[in-house]
């Protein structure tokens, strides 16, 4: 039998290497290779292959399968992101920055589930007394939640295997669990993969919903092998700044619900509190009489969300102008500035540009182009936008304003919050009929080119300059 040789595994992507080297050939990261013992493999050969498998029974797509019964947590925002609650036998991976509130929201959810069903919380990072102190601060000290602190996978698996009626199990966190048959340290690629696989097997066999808490890297992605995200049924990211009171739970993968769905929470002294109407909260401190501000009617999953886009221009001190973006794609901002200069004649190349999405929300959809353009033009001309106006639409390189999805849902949300007008792409007839009309209370301004958005601002700026010139020339004539 050939002797097992140690190998070096990249801790960023999980790619194996026969010897140590400074740079991983698979992902390009530096100094990420760590020595690990090879995993045990079953024997290969004719004796192992003979009669080892069984014949599969193929069935049709039509059947009597009913939708699985959900385990509701009582937190409407969390249930919304999950698609209605936890599915028995499913595995959910939750990631986020340290201190963002992952353990807090999972402790709240598990305590509510424990009111009617068996729920377990296994902590690998904190002692029992630390978790009890957090539960006391959150008002959950009287909950029937089962609590344990352990990091050895064999102990955790043996305990869960004896739990016949557990409905929900939270493992905080997967990077602290270790398997003694592997020589690598906890948190390495082989440890995370092996421990997660065993816990997932238990969840599928026993039928309980499993929640794995994962650490994130400095780039904001989940630490450990990428295969971990493929092994689970749903991946949730907890976003937000620890200095900000808002927290956003986003689903980037969900086999039992919609992806890109978000839940909005507010961090308080009593834990995380749901925000049922995030649009009103994001716009609560908005001032409509300031230039450089526009309201974007966005869509996060199936939920329409209104958020304020803020832009500020200042003369560049020399050298390359600065482009600072918070909550949006910096590359898309550079493209939009180029379109405004090339197609509309705005001179912005000598200004530092600062763009911010108020409220801590990160926007990824291209429909925000029109709102960002309105904020930039408003800042450049020093003319406030209409305080009762919302904007949405995608801008192309030639300056055309393109259609976006679910315009009616965006308009209904704007009407519900008291807005009176909307600037949107020109609606085109499809199949000989026009798209559904907007609510009657809204005034629609349909534009087909970005120049149609710039023209009113430029005309107002020209009238203001002419008035200043007349006022300056009046004393001289007198």
Secondary structure in CASP SS format (residue, H / E / C, confidence):
PFRMAT SS
TARGET T0000
AUTHOR 0000-0000-0000
METHOD secondary structure of the structure
MODEL  1
X C 1.00
X C 1.00
X C 1.00
X C 1.00
X C 1.00
X C 1.00
X E 1.00
X E 1.00
X E 1.00
X E 1.00
X C 1.00
X C 1.00
X C 1.00
X C 1.00
X C 1.00
X E 1.00
X E 1.00
X C 1.00
X C 1.00
X C 1.00
X C 1.00
X C 1.00
X E 1.00
X C 1.00
X C 1.00
X C 1.00
X C 1.00
X C 1.00
X C 1.00
X E 1.00
X C 1.00
X C 1.00
X E 1.00
X E 1.00
X E 1.00
X E 1.00
X C 1.00
X C 1.00
X C 1.00
X C 1.00
X C 1.00
X C 1.00
X C 1.00
X C 1.00
X C 1.00
X H 1.00
X H 1.00
X H 1.00
X H 1.00
X C 1.00
X C 1.00
X C 1.00
X C 1.00
X C 1.00
X C 1.00
X C 1.00
X C 1.00
X C 1.00
X C 1.00
X C 1.00
X C 1.00
X C 1.00
X C 1.00
X C 1.00
X C 1.00
X C 1.00
X C 1.00
X C 1.00
X C 1.00
X E 1.00
X E 1.00
X C 1.00
X C 1.00
X C 1.00
X C 1.00
X H 1.00
X H 1.00
X H 1.00
X H 1.00
X H 1.00
X H 1.00
X H 1.00
X C 1.00
X C 1.00
X C 1.00
X E 1.00
X E 1.00
X C 1.00
X C 1.00
X C 1.00
X E 1.00
X E 1.00
X E 1.00
X E 1.00
X E 1.00
X E 1.00
X C 1.00
X C 1.00
X C 1.00
X C 1.00
X C 1.00
X H 1.00
X H 1.00
X H 1.00
X H 1.00
X H 1.00
X H 1.00
X H 1.00
X H 1.00
X H 1.00
X H 1.00
X H 1.00
X H 1.00
X C 1.00
X C 1.00
X C 1.00
X C 1.00
X E 1.00
X E 1.00
X E 1.00
X E 1.00
X E 1.00
X E 1.00
X C 1.00
X C 1.00
X C 1.00
X C 1.00
X H 1.00
X H 1.00
X H 1.00
X H 1.00
X H 1.00
X H 1.00
X H 1.00
X H 1.00
X H 1.00
X H 1.00
X C 1.00
X C 1.00
X C 1.00
X C 1.00
X C 1.00
X C 1.00
X C 1.00
X C 1.00
X E 1.00
X E 1.00
X E 1.00
X E 1.00
X C 1.00
X C 1.00
X E 1.00
X H 1.00
X H 1.00
X H 1.00
X H 1.00
X H 1.00
X H 1.00
X H 1.00
X H 1.00
X H 1.00
X C 1.00
X C 1.00
X C 1.00
X C 1.00
X E 1.00
X E 1.00
X E 1.00
X E 1.00
X E 1.00
X E 1.00
X E 1.00
X C 1.00
X H 1.00
X H 1.00
X H 1.00
X C 1.00
X E 1.00
X C 1.00
X C 1.00
X C 1.00
X C 1.00
X C 1.00
X C 1.00
X C 1.00
X C 1.00
X C 1.00
X C 1.00
X H 1.00
X H 1.00
X H 1.00
X H 1.00
X H 1.00
X H 1.00
X H 1.00
X H 1.00
X H 1.00
X H 1.00
X H 1.00
X H 1.00
X H 1.00
X H 1.00
X H 1.00
X H 1.00
X H 1.00
X H 1.00
X C 1.00
X C 1.00
X E 1.00
X E 1.00
X E 1.00
X E 1.00
X E 1.00
X E 1.00
X C 1.00
X E 1.00
X C 1.00
X C 1.00
X C 1.00
X C 1.00
X C 1.00
X E 1.00
X C 1.00
X C 1.00
X C 1.00
X C 1.00
X H 1.00
X H 1.00
X H 1.00
X H 1.00
X H 1.00
X C 1.00
X C 1.00
X E 1.00
X E 1.00
X E 1.00
X E 1.00
X E 1.00
X E 1.00
X C 1.00
X C 1.00
X C 1.00
X C 1.00
X C 1.00
X C 1.00
X E 1.00
X E 1.00
X E 1.00
X E 1.00
X E 1.00
X E 1.00
X E 1.00
X E 1.00
X E 1.00
X C 1.00
X C 1.00
X C 1.00
X C 1.00
X C 1.00
X C 1.00
X C 1.00
X E 1.00
X E 1.00
X E 1.00
X E 1.00
X E 1.00
X E 1.00
X E 1.00
X C 1.00
X C 1.00
X E 1.00
X E 1.00
X E 1.00
X E 1.00
X C 1.00
X C 1.00
X C 1.00
X H 1.00
X H 1.00
X H 1.00
X H 1.00
X H 1.00
X C 1.00
X C 1.00
X C 1.00
X C 1.00
X C 1.00
X C 1.00
X C 1.00
X C 1.00
X C 1.00
X C 1.00
X E 1.00
X E 1.00
X E 1.00
X E 1.00
X E 1.00
X E 1.00
X E 1.00
X E 1.00
X C 1.00
X C 1.00
X E 1.00
X E 1.00
X E 1.00
X E 1.00
X E 1.00
X E 1.00
X E 1.00
X E 1.00
X E 1.00
X E 1.00
X E 1.00
X E 1.00
X E 1.00
X C 1.00
X C 1.00
X C 1.00
X C 1.00
X C 1.00
X C 1.00
X C 1.00
X E 1.00
X E 1.00
X E 1.00
X E 1.00
X C 1.00
X C 1.00
X C 1.00
X H 1.00
X H 1.00
X H 1.00
X H 1.00
X H 1.00
X H 1.00
X H 1.00
X H 1.00
X H 1.00
X H 1.00
X H 1.00
X H 1.00
X H 1.00
X H 1.00
X H 1.00
X C 1.00
X C 1.00
X C 1.00
X C 1.00
X C 1.00
X C 1.00
X E 1.00
X E 1.00
X E 1.00
X E 1.00
X E 1.00
X E 1.00
X E 1.00
X C 1.00
X C 1.00
X C 1.00
X C 1.00
X C 1.00
X C 1.00
X C 1.00
X C 1.00
X H 1.00
X H 1.00
X H 1.00
X H 1.00
X H 1.00
X H 1.00
X H 1.00
X H 1.00
X H 1.00
X H 1.00
X H 1.00
X H 1.00
X H 1.00
X H 1.00
X H 1.00
X H 1.00
X C 1.00
X C 1.00
X C 1.00
X C 1.00
X C 1.00
X C 1.00
X C 1.00
X E 1.00
X E 1.00
X E 1.00
X C 1.00
X C 1.00
X E 1.00
X E 1.00
X C 1.00
X C 1.00
X C 1.00
X C 1.00
X E 1.00
X E 1.00
X E 1.00
X C 1.00
X C 1.00
X C 1.00
X C 1.00
X H 1.00
X H 1.00
X H 1.00
X H 1.00
X H 1.00
X H 1.00
X H 1.00
X H 1.00
X H 1.00
X H 1.00
X C 1.00
X C 1.00
X C 1.00
X C 1.00
X E 1.00
X E 1.00
X E 1.00
X E 1.00
X E 1.00
X C 1.00
X C 1.00
X C 1.00
X C 1.00
X E 1.00
X C 1.00
X C 1.00
X E 1.00
X C 1.00
X C 1.00
X C 1.00
X C 1.00
X C 1.00
X C 1.00
X C 1.00
X C 1.00
X C 1.00
X E 1.00
X E 1.00
X E 1.00
X E 1.00
X E 1.00
X C 1.00
X E 1.00
X H 1.00
X H 1.00
X H 1.00
X H 1.00
X H 1.00
X H 1.00
X H 1.00
X H 1.00
X H 1.00
X H 1.00
X H 1.00
X H 1.00
X H 1.00
X H 1.00
X H 1.00
X H 1.00
X H 1.00
X H 1.00
X H 1.00
X H 1.00
X H 1.00
X H 1.00
X H 1.00
X H 1.00
X H 1.00
X H 1.00
X H 1.00
X H 1.00
X C 1.00
END
